[in-house]
Amino acid sequence: MIDKKTNKIENDMYEKESLLLDKITRESSDENITKENLRLALSFLIKSYGKLLKLVRKITRVGDANQRKLVLAYDEIDEQKKELDSAYEKLDKLARKDPLTGLSNRRDFLEMVSSEKIRFERDKKEFAIVLSDIDNFKSFNDTYGHDCGDFVLKQVAEVFSNTIRKQDTVGRWGGEEFILLLPVSLSDGAVKIAEKIRKAIFEQIYVFGELKLNISMTFGVSIYDGTKDVDKCIKLADEALYKGKQKGKNCVVYEPR
């Protein structure tokens, strides 16, 4: 930014330039001026204009220097803005992820469901909610410690991530519960996907230290078709999950109501 001193120099230059131009006009229009007086007047004008040119150069140098400072300042501000945007993006991602499994947390999952509900209102394409729970999870913590329990949760999360479709979303609902959003899915398709995940989890051997663990999960499926709200849909999936536990666990149950 040009300072007050530079502004004064610039204003003085323009004022002197205006006076010189007036003087040139008067001298050139005076019919009685002698050759010697004209020579002296021109010599004075040339010297005065030379001083003005020096002022112009000074103003230009100061202006260029300040312009460079401005450019550097803008670049620094832009860089800081990028860093802030990046930090905000990282914080936003952290706020949406479960810290243990890296899956979507409840907040992020519900936002995904809200978006899918808006898409349903436009396209009328049903989607599925699948709630699942690790069978006998408490025994892992009680028998082998909470480190083992955390290991089980992370292993299950990995199987989910590797088994679901690209368009699906899996989240940790809380504790040992996981939840799935399956876009554009009818009951038969949703049950097949849940069964595929159930089978993948059950058939895998999990090695924790010297232990070989077997893990199974029970799944409850419900379909959002616009006749009930999302909360009701999740509640129906939870009821189907409970029925699966009563049936003996390690199964998939669809709740059509």
N, C-alpha and C positions, 0 to 999 in steps of 0.2 A: 504494500500500500504506500502511495506517495505521501511523504510527510509534509508538515506545514511549511518548512523551509523551502522545499522543492516547489510547492505551490506558489510561494511568493516569487521565486526566481522566474517561474513560468509566466506569472502575471506581469512582472516587470518587463520581461522580454516582449510580450505582446503589446504592452503600452508604448515601449520605445520604438518597436517596429511600426506602430500606427503613426507616431510622431514623425518618424523618418519618411514614411510614405507621403504624409502631408507636406513635409518640407520639399521633397522631390517634386511634388505637384506644383507648389508655389514657384520654386526656382525655375522649373522648365517653362512655366507660363509667363514669366517676367520678360517682357520684350526689351527692357532697358538694361538688363544685366550685361556686364562687360565680360569679355573672354576670360580675364584673370579671375574675376569674381566667380564665374561659372566653374573654372578649374578648381578654385579653392572650395567651393560648395560641394563639387563632386568628390574631391579628396576627403572632405569631412564625412560625406555620406558613405564613402567606401570604408573608411576607418570605423565609423559607427556600425555599419552593417557587419563588418568583420567581428566586432565585439558581440553583436547579436548572434552570429553564427557559432561563436564559442559557447554562448549561453545555450543555444539549441543543442550543441553536442553534449553539454553537461546534463541538460534535461533528459536527453536520449539515453545517456549512460545510466543516470539514476533510474529512469523508467525501465530500462532493460534489466537492471539489477533487481529492482522491485518486482518486475514481471517474473524473473527467475525464482525469486523468493515465493511469489504467489503460486507458481507452478509446483514448486517443491512442497509447499504447504498443502495444496490440493491433493497432491500425490500421497502425502502422509495421511491426510484425512481419509482418502479413499482406501488406503491400505488398512487403516484402523477400522473402517467400516466393514471391510471384508473379514477381518479377524473377529469382529463382534458378531457378524452374521454367522460365521463358522462356529463360534462358541455357542451362539443361541441354538443353532441347528443341532449341535452335539448334545446340549442340555435337553432340548426337546425330545431327541431320540432316547436319551437316558430316562426321561420322565415317562416314556411310553413302553419301556422294556422291563421285564422281570430281571432283576440283577443276577439271580442264580442260573436260570435257564437261557436267558437271552430272548425268550419268546415275548410276544405282546402281553402287556399286563391288562388288567380288567378295563382300565380307562381306554387304552388304545383299541382293544377288541370291540368295546361298545360303540366307539366312533366308526369302526369298520362296518358294524352291523347297521348303524344309522345310515351310512352311505348306501349300503345294499338295500335298505328299506326304500330309500328315495329312488333307486334304480328299479325296484319292483313296481313302485307307483307309476313309473314311466313305461316299463316293458311288460309288466304283469308276469314276470318269470319268478317262480317260487325259489326259495333257498332253504337250506337246512341248518339247524343248530344241533350240534352233537356235544353232549356233556359226558365226560369220562372221569373215572376215579381209579387210582392204583389199588388193587386188591391187597388187603392185609398190610397196608403201608406201615402202620404203627409197629409191626413186628420187626421191621428193618431197623427202626430207631431204637426200639427197646432191646433188641438182641445184639446188634452190632454197633450201635451208636449213631449220633446224628450225622457224622461224616458219611456213613453208609447211606443214610436217608437222602442226603444231598446228592450223592453219587447216583442213586436210583432215579431221582427227579431229572438230573441232567441227561442220563442215558435215555430215559423215556422221551424227553424233549427232542433229542437227536433223532430217534426213530420216527417220531411224528414229522419232523421237518424233512426227513428223507423220503417219507412215504406219501405225503399229501400232494395234491395237484398244485400247479403253479398259481392257479387262481384262488386256492383255499388259504384260509388264515387259521393258525393255531395259537392259542394263548394259554397262559397259566391263570386259571380262574381263582385259585387260592389253595394253599396247602398242597394236597396231593391230587387236586382236581385240574383237569385240562379241558379246554373248550374249543370247538371247531366251528368255523363259518364256512359252509359249502355253497357257493353261489350257483345259481341255475341248477338246482338239484331237486329231484322228486324223491319220494320215500325209498323206492327200490335202489336208486343210485346212491343215496346217502348211506343206506344200510350196507351196501357193498363196500363203500370206501371205509366205513367204520370197521367192518369185518376184516378188511385188508390190513388196517393198522393194528387191530387186536391180534391178528395172527402173527404179524411181524414182531410185535412186542413179546408175545408168548413164546415164539420159537427161538428167539435169540438167547444165548448164554451170556451172562454179565459177570465179569471177573472183577472182584473188589479185593485187592490184596491176594490172599491165598484162598478166598472164598469164591465159589461159583453160585451165582444167584439166579433164581427163576422169578420172573415178574409176569403178572397178568393184570389185565384191566377190564373193567366193565363199562359199557357204553350205552347212553340213552339218546335216542334220536327223535327230533320233532321237526315239523315243516312249517315255515312261515308262508301263508297263502293269502294274507290280507284280511282274514276273518277274525284274527286276534292280534293283540299288540306283541311287541318283542318280548316284554317281560313275561307274558303268558307263555310264549313259545319256549323261553328258557326254563320256565317252571315245569312245562310238560316234559322237556328233556331230562330235567332233574327227577321227575316222577318215574320216567322210563328207566333211568339209571337205578333208582331205588328198587324197582321191580326186578331188574337184572341181578342186583345183590341178593334179593330174596330167592331168586331162581338158582343160585349157586355160584354167582360171579363168573368172570371170564366169558362174557357173552355180550351180544348187541340186542337191545330192545327198542322197538319203535313205538312211540306213543302217538296215535293218530288223532286224539281228541283236540 
